Amino acid sequence: MSSNIKSGAISVCIPTFNGAPYIGAQLESILVSPLITEVIVSDDGSTDNTVEIIRSFNDLRIKLIQGPRAGLVSNYELLLSLASGEYIFLADQDDVWFPSKIEVMLAHLHDVDLVVCDCIVVDGQLNVLHPSFFILLNSGSGLVRNLLRNRYLGCCIALRRRLLKHALPFPPHLPVHDWWLGLTAEIFGDVAFINQPLMMYRRHGGNVSPATERSRVAWIKRIYWRINLLSALICRKFNLG
């Protein structure tokens, strides 16, 4: 974990991989906020011009690094370990943030350890598919309900640094990073769901995780995921292993 911790600073973490069609618009929407201290972009081996687009931004807050090339979960783990801010925002490479996102979520983070904002679900051309992700998934806090179905959408998450002492390192065989972060916050801190859309969440053929769709994963594997998550949470809670 970064030893250069900046009190009150804000870090944004973005993993990229062949995100050329959308990364420019996403970075533009994020960099609008003067409150942001750093934007760490970890590219996981893009073969298109994603890296060139990122480098074209003349903003000293952007820190471009080479990803671990071990998948999205490992890339987010690296990003979280390098973030220097007291407040850490997660971002995907293909969404669009509203100008008020940082300020609204930061206000809630003063009282809790992890916040999740609502978002408008759109297609690749930003046509609205659903006005509220929260309504679509019946989102809300609660350990049991979120263990049964993950409602912690990573690109809508912001957290306080103190949560990382419980969340990092990620346990092995983790299916998705946001599920683990949300459940960890349920156990070790306080969580808030903000019933206000603060970004547009793109759904298109290139997305890594179809969060708005019914799972196509075999039921036995889904049960294994939940047992593994619960076991990891118990081990962290009681300092086992």
C-alpha positions in Angstrom: 0.0 0.0 0.0 1.2 3.5 -0.8 3.3 5.0 2.0 2.7 8.5 0.7 -0.8 9.0 2.2 -2.3 12.4 1.7 -4.9 13.3 4.3 -8.1 14.6 2.7 -6.9 13.9 -0.8 -9.0 12.2 -3.4 -7.8 9.4 -5.6 -9.6 8.0 -8.7 -8.7 4.4 -9.8 -9.4 3.3 -13.4 -8.4 0.0 -14.9 -8.2 0.0 -18.7 -8.1 -2.6 -21.4 -8.9 -1.8 -25.0 -11.1 1.0 -24.0 -10.3 3.4 -26.8 -13.9 4.1 -27.9 -14.9 5.5 -24.5 -11.9 6.3 -22.3 -11.5 9.8 -23.6 -15.1 10.8 -22.6 -14.7 9.1 -19.3 -11.5 11.0 -18.4 -13.0 14.3 -19.5 -16.0 13.8 -17.2 -13.8 12.9 -14.3 -11.1 15.6 -14.6 -13.8 18.3 -14.5 -13.7 18.1 -10.7 -10.9 20.3 -9.2 -11.3 18.3 -5.9 -9.5 15.3 -7.4 -5.8 14.9 -6.4 -4.8 12.0 -8.6 -6.3 9.7 -11.3 -4.4 6.4 -11.4 -4.9 4.6 -14.7 -3.7 1.0 -14.8 -3.6 -0.3 -18.4 -3.7 -4.1 -18.6 -2.0 -4.5 -21.9 -4.3 -2.7 -24.4 -3.7 -3.5 -28.1 -5.7 -0.5 -29.4 -4.8 3.2 -28.8 -6.2 3.4 -25.3 -2.7 4.3 -23.9 -2.2 7.0 -26.5 -5.6 8.6 -25.7 -4.7 8.7 -22.0 -1.3 10.2 -22.7 -2.9 12.9 -24.8 -4.5 14.5 -21.7 -2.5 17.4 -20.5 -3.3 16.9 -16.8 -0.6 16.3 -14.2 -3.1 14.5 -12.0 -3.1 11.5 -14.4 -0.7 8.7 -13.4 -0.5 6.0 -16.0 0.9 2.6 -14.9 1.3 -0.9 -16.3 -1.3 -3.3 -15.0 -0.5 -6.8 -13.7 -2.1 -8.5 -16.8 -4.0 -10.9 -14.5 -7.6 -9.7 -15.0 -9.8 -7.0 -13.7 -9.8 -8.1 -10.0 -6.0 -8.1 -9.8 -5.9 -4.7 -11.6 -8.2 -3.1 -9.1 -6.2 -4.7 -6.2 -3.1 -3.0 -7.6 -4.8 0.3 -8.1 -6.1 0.3 -4.5 -2.7 -0.5 -3.2 -1.2 2.5 -5.0 -3.9 5.1 -4.3 -2.5 7.8 -2.0 -5.7 9.7 -1.1 -7.8 9.5 2.0 -10.9 9.1 -0.2 -10.8 6.6 -3.1 -13.2 6.5 -6.0 -13.5 3.6 -8.4 -14.2 4.1 -12.1 -14.7 2.0 -15.2 -13.1 3.0 -18.5 -16.4 3.5 -20.4 -18.8 5.5 -18.2 -19.6 9.2 -17.9 -19.6 11.0 -14.5 -21.8 13.9 -13.7 -20.0 17.1 -12.4 -21.5 16.8 -8.9 -20.4 13.1 -8.4 -17.3 13.8 -6.3 -18.8 16.5 -4.2 -22.0 14.6 -3.3 -20.3 11.3 -2.5 -17.6 13.0 -0.5 -20.2 14.6 1.7 -21.5 11.2 2.6 -18.1 9.7 3.1 -17.5 12.0 6.0 -19.9 9.8 8.0 -19.4 6.3 6.6 -16.7 4.0 5.2 -18.1 3.2 1.8 -20.8 4.8 -0.4 -22.6 3.7 -3.5 -24.4 6.1 -5.8 -27.2 5.4 -8.2 -26.6 5.6 -11.9 -28.5 5.9 -15.2 -28.0 2.7 -17.3 -27.3 3.7 -20.9 -26.1 1.9 -24.1 -22.9 2.6 -25.9 -24.3 5.8 -27.5 -25.6 7.1 -24.1 -29.3 6.3 -24.9 -31.1 5.6 -21.7 -31.9 2.0 -21.0 -33.0 2.4 -17.4 -33.2 5.6 -15.3 -32.1 3.9 -12.1 -29.7 1.0 -11.4 -31.0 1.0 -7.8 -34.6 0.4 -8.9 -33.4 -2.2 -11.4 -31.6 -4.3 -8.8 -33.5 -3.2 -5.7 -30.2 -1.9 -4.3 -29.5 -1.2 -0.7 -27.3 -2.2 2.2 -27.4 -5.4 4.2 -24.9 -8.2 4.5 -27.3 -11.1 3.8 -29.1 -9.4 0.8 -25.8 -8.5 -0.8 -24.3 -11.9 -0.2 -27.3 -13.4 -2.0 -27.0 -11.0 -4.8 -24.3 -8.4 -5.3 -25.7 -4.9 -5.5 -22.3 -3.1 -5.1 -21.6 -1.7 -8.5 -17.9 -1.0 -8.6 -18.0 2.1 -10.8 -20.5 3.7 -8.3 -18.3 3.0 -5.2 -16.2 5.4 -3.2 -14.5 4.4 0.1 -12.3 5.7 2.9 -8.7 4.6 3.1 -9.3 3.0 6.5 -11.4 0.2 4.9 -8.4 -1.0 3.0 -6.7 -2.5 6.1 -9.5 -5.0 6.1 -10.1 -5.4 2.3 -6.5 -5.8 1.1 -5.0 -8.1 0.1 -8.0 -9.5 -1.8 -8.7 -13.2 -0.9 -7.9 -15.8 -3.6 -10.5 -16.8 -6.2 -12.4 -13.6 -5.8 -15.1 -13.4 -8.6 -15.4 -9.6 -8.6 -13.8 -6.8 -6.6 -16.9 -4.7 -5.8 -18.7 -7.6 -4.1 -15.8 -8.1 -1.7 -15.4 -4.4 -1.0 -19.1 -4.0 -0.2 -19.3 -7.0 2.0 -16.1 -5.9 3.8 -17.6 -2.5 4.5 -20.8 -4.2 5.8 -18.7 -6.2 8.4 -16.0 -3.6 9.3 -17.7 -0.2 8.8 -20.7 1.8 7.8 -22.3 1.9 4.3 -24.5 4.4 2.6 -26.5 4.0 -0.7 -27.1 7.4 -2.3 -30.5 7.5 -4.1 -29.3 10.0 -6.7 -27.9 9.1 -10.1 -24.4 10.6 -10.3 -23.2 9.0 -13.5 -24.2 7.2 -16.7 -23.3 3.5 -16.7 -22.7 2.2 -20.1 -23.9 -1.3 -21.0 -22.4 -2.6 -24.3 -20.9 -5.7 -25.8 -17.4 -5.0 -24.5 -18.3 -4.8 -20.8 -16.5 -7.2 -18.5 -19.4 -7.8 -16.1 -23.0 -7.8 -17.1 -24.3 -6.3 -13.8 -27.8 -5.6 -15.1 -28.3 -9.1 -16.5 -29.3 -12.4 -15.0 -26.3 -14.6 -14.2 -25.4 -17.3 -16.7 -22.9 -18.9 -14.2 -23.7 -22.4 -13.1 -25.5 -22.6 -9.7 -22.8 -24.7 -8.1 -20.1 -22.1 -9.0 -22.4 -19.3 -7.6 -22.7 -21.2 -4.3 -18.9 -21.7 -4.2 -18.4 -18.0 -4.6 -20.6 -17.2 -1.7 -19.1 -19.8 0.6 -15.6 -18.5 -0.4 -16.7 -14.9 0.3 -18.2 -15.7 3.6 -15.2 -17.8 4.7 -12.8 -14.9 3.8 -15.0 -12.4 5.7 -14.9 -14.7 8.8 -11.2 -15.1 8.6 -10.7 -11.3 8.3 -13.1 -10.6 11.2 -11.3 -13.0 13.6 -7.8 -12.7 12.2 -7.7 -16.3 11.1 -5.1 -17.4 8.6 
